[in-house]
């Protein structure tokens, strides 16, 4: 096995994660994350490793828990299967909650298009940084595909928001028909 990798349950090797955080205290990582995202260092590390150790039949949580001290510099003891499940579940719930919060802000017209663009830009930069800290490398094609998915989702949010809010043009007051809505 190459240096700086571990085997997943299905025999694939995964690179060690979080090497750039070697020597970092969990409190410092949590403080950094608290200012930028809704999850903790523990939840982040476990969610990342659960994705790395995912097999055709699911996630091998026992393996993730046993390997945690070897894979994550700021974790010093193994976690039980239940602790791994709980942290991964908490991460997933926080991502869903953050997504709902963002969509509500967009749907409810709390942000202008420029402000939403700023929010997405900042979120993208934080995500890229965290991915780099994890030790992942994404190809330009993968990054472009992800950006296209976000763009498509945001266009859908915009259309749904507009459809909810307007049956008349907000600028001139005339009734909007389906063609006018599509060209907006």
N, C-alpha and C positions, 0 to 999 in steps of 0.2 A: 504494500500500500504506500502511495507517495506520502512524503512528509506533509504534515499539517492537514491530514484528512482523517475521517473516521468512517467506518462502515455502517450503512443503514441496515435494517433488518432484511431487506431484499438483496443484500450483497453489494449494492452500489456504494461508492465512496462519496462523502460529502466533505467539502472543505471546512476547516475549523472556522468558527464564526467569532466575531467580536475581538479579533486579535488586536485591533487598534485600541481596545479598552484595557489592555493588559495593565494591571496595577491600579486600575480605577476602582474606587470604592462604590458600592451599590448606591449609597446615598447621593454621591456626586452625579451618577448616571440618572437617578430618579429626579434630582433637581433640574438637570438639563432637559429631561423629557417633560417634566411638569410644565415648563414654559412653552412647550411646542406641540405636545400631543396629549391625548387623554389616557394613555396607558402607562404602566409602571415598567421599570427595567425587568423585573421578574416576568411579567406578562409578555413583554416584547421578546425576550430571549426564548421563552418556552414556545411561543407561537412560531417563531422562526425555526426552531429545532423540530417542532411537530411537522412543519411543512417539509423540512429536509428529510425527516425520517418517515414520511408518509409512504405506505406500501399500497399494493393493489387491494388489500383488504382493510385498510385503515391506517391508523397511526399507532406505532408501537410505543405506548406511553411509558412502559416499564423501562425500555431501553433509553428513552429520552431522560427520564428521571435519574437513572443510574449514571449516565454519561455527563450530566449537567456540570459537575465540577471540572471535568476535563475539557469541556467545550466552551464554557463561559467564564471568563476571568473573575468576575465579581460574584460568582456563586461558589460557595465553599463546601457544600454538603449535598449529597444526593436527595432527590425529591421522590416521594411516593407516587405511584400511579395516579392516586386521587388528587394529589397536589398539582401534578402536571395537568390533569383534566380540568381542574378548577381554574388554573391560571390561563389555560388556552380558552376556556369558555368565557372567562372574564374579558379577555382580549377581544374575542369575537363580538361580545355584547357591546363593548365600548366602541368598536368600529361601526356597528350598526346604529348605535345611538348618535355618534358623531355624524354619520351619513344622514340620519333623519333630521338632526339639528340643522345641518347645512342646507338640505333640501327645503326645510320649512322656511329658513331665512330667504332662500331664493324664491320660493313660491309666493311667500307673503309680501314680496316686494320691499323687503327691508334694505336691499342693496341695489345699486344701479348696476348696469352691465359692466362698467369699468371697475366698480368695487368688487364684483364677483370675479372678474378677471384677476384682480390683485390677490384676492383670497386664494384662488386656484394656483396662481403663480407661486405664492409663498408656500402653500401646501405641497406643491410639486418639488420645490427646492428642499424642504425639510425631508420629504420622502426620499429624494435622491441621496441626501446626506446620510440618512439612516441606512439606506441600502449599501452605501459605501462602507459605513462603519461595520455592517454585518459581514463584510468581505465578499459581497456579491458583485459580479460584473454583469451588466446588462448590455446586450448588443444595441446598436442604433435602431435596428429593425424592431426589436422588442419594445424599446422606449417609444418609438413612433406609433406602434400598435396600441400601447397603453394610452398615449396621448389622444389617439383617434377615438378610443373607447370613451375617455373622459369627455372629449368634445361632443361626441354623439349623445352621451348621457345629458350633458348640459343643454344641448339643443332641445332634447326631449323635455327637460325641466322647463326651459323657456316656453316651448309650445304649450305645455300643460298649464303653466302659470297664466299665460296669455289667454288661453281658452277658458280658464276658470274666472278670470277677472273681467274679460271684455266680451260683450256682445255688441258693443259700439266702439268705434275708433276713439281712443283717449285724446287724440289731437283735434279732430273735427266733429266728432259726435255722430257721424253717419253709421248705420247698421252694418256690421261686418258680415260678409258672407264667407263661405268656405274658401273661395279663391283669395280673398283679401287676407284671410288668416294665414294661408299657406305662404303668401309672398312676404309676410312680415319678417 
